[in-house]
Amino acid sequence: MPQRVVCQQCGCVLYEGAEIKPPDEILHQHNGKCPGCGKKLSLIPINVEVKPVK
């Protein structure tokens, strides 16, 4: 199942791929900030949506 992680504030795609990655790995990959808007990323998911791939 593919995974897509986006910034809640600006919609920037932080990760997209077939491999499921934990939040801390994605956060570390971007040095704790969204590359699109600079918002501080959190390890605790605040708003999670699960949608089927079309």
Short mmCIF file of the C-alpha atoms (twelve columns), coordinates in Angstrom:
data_MODEL
# 
_entry.id   MODEL 
# 
loop_
_atom_site.group_PDB 
_atom_site.id 
_atom_site.type_symbol 
_atom_site.label_atom_id 
_atom_site.label_alt_id 
_atom_site.label_comp_id 
_atom_site.label_asym_id 
_atom_site.label_seq_id 
_atom_site.Cartn_x 
_atom_site.Cartn_y 
_atom_site.Cartn_z 
_atom_site.pdbx_PDB_model_num 
ATOM 1  C CA . MET A 1  0.000  0.000  0.000  1 
ATOM 2  C CA . PRO A 2  1.552  3.343  -1.009 1 
ATOM 3  C CA . GLN A 3  2.064  6.062  1.577  1 
ATOM 4  C CA . ARG A 4  1.906  9.824  1.090  1 
ATOM 5  C CA . VAL A 5  2.729  12.267 3.882  1 
ATOM 6  C CA . VAL A 6  1.871  15.935 3.309  1 
ATOM 7  C CA . CYS A 7  2.274  19.113 5.332  1 
ATOM 8  C CA . GLN A 8  -1.007 20.074 6.969  1 
ATOM 9  C CA . GLN A 9  -0.286 23.771 6.463  1 
ATOM 10 C CA . CYS A 10 0.881  24.056 2.840  1 
ATOM 11 C CA . GLY A 11 0.234  20.613 1.318  1 
ATOM 12 C CA . CYS A 12 3.893  20.016 0.417  1 
ATOM 13 C CA . VAL A 13 4.549  16.287 -0.125 1 
ATOM 14 C CA . LEU A 14 7.029  15.227 2.567  1 
ATOM 15 C CA . TYR A 15 7.147  11.577 1.517  1 
ATOM 16 C CA . GLU A 16 5.540  9.433  -1.148 1 
ATOM 17 C CA . GLY A 17 6.392  5.819  -1.845 1 
ATOM 18 C CA . ALA A 18 5.466  2.166  -1.660 1 
ATOM 19 C CA . GLU A 19 7.462  1.607  1.536  1 
ATOM 20 C CA . ILE A 20 5.750  2.561  4.815  1 
ATOM 21 C CA . LYS A 21 8.050  4.908  6.743  1 
ATOM 22 C CA . PRO A 22 7.632  5.890  10.399 1 
ATOM 23 C CA . PRO A 23 7.000  9.584  11.211 1 
ATOM 24 C CA . ASP A 24 10.376 10.030 12.944 1 
ATOM 25 C CA . GLU A 25 12.246 8.940  9.812  1 
ATOM 26 C CA . ILE A 26 10.311 11.405 7.632  1 
ATOM 27 C CA . LEU A 27 10.840 14.188 10.198 1 
ATOM 28 C CA . HIS A 28 14.592 13.484 10.318 1 
ATOM 29 C CA . GLN A 29 14.753 13.485 6.513  1 
ATOM 30 C CA . HIS A 30 13.548 17.135 6.504  1 
ATOM 31 C CA . ASN A 31 15.447 18.314 9.622  1 
ATOM 32 C CA . GLY A 32 12.175 18.775 11.530 1 
ATOM 33 C CA . LYS A 33 10.741 21.449 9.203  1 
ATOM 34 C CA . CYS A 34 8.527  21.453 6.136  1 
ATOM 35 C CA . PRO A 35 10.646 22.330 3.081  1 
ATOM 36 C CA . GLY A 36 7.670  24.173 1.581  1 
ATOM 37 C CA . CYS A 37 6.584  26.534 4.357  1 
ATOM 38 C CA . GLY A 38 9.073  26.011 7.205  1 
ATOM 39 C CA . LYS A 39 6.445  24.770 9.686  1 
ATOM 40 C CA . LYS A 40 7.894  22.683 12.528 1 
ATOM 41 C CA . LEU A 41 6.952  19.032 11.998 1 
ATOM 42 C CA . SER A 42 5.595  16.953 14.858 1 
ATOM 43 C CA . LEU A 43 6.183  13.276 15.650 1 
ATOM 44 C CA . ILE A 44 2.591  13.033 16.848 1 
ATOM 45 C CA . PRO A 45 0.181  12.903 13.903 1 
ATOM 46 C CA . ILE A 46 -2.523 15.529 14.426 1 
ATOM 47 C CA . ASN A 47 -4.696 15.037 11.372 1 
ATOM 48 C CA . VAL A 48 -4.548 11.664 9.630  1 
ATOM 49 C CA . GLU A 49 -6.589 10.795 6.553  1 
ATOM 50 C CA . VAL A 50 -6.549 7.351  4.978  1 
ATOM 51 C CA . LYS A 51 -7.749 7.328  1.382  1 
ATOM 52 C CA . PRO A 52 -7.773 4.627  -1.279 1 
ATOM 53 C CA . VAL A 53 -5.437 5.085  -4.224 1 
ATOM 54 C CA . LYS A 54 -7.280 5.801  -7.465 1 
# 
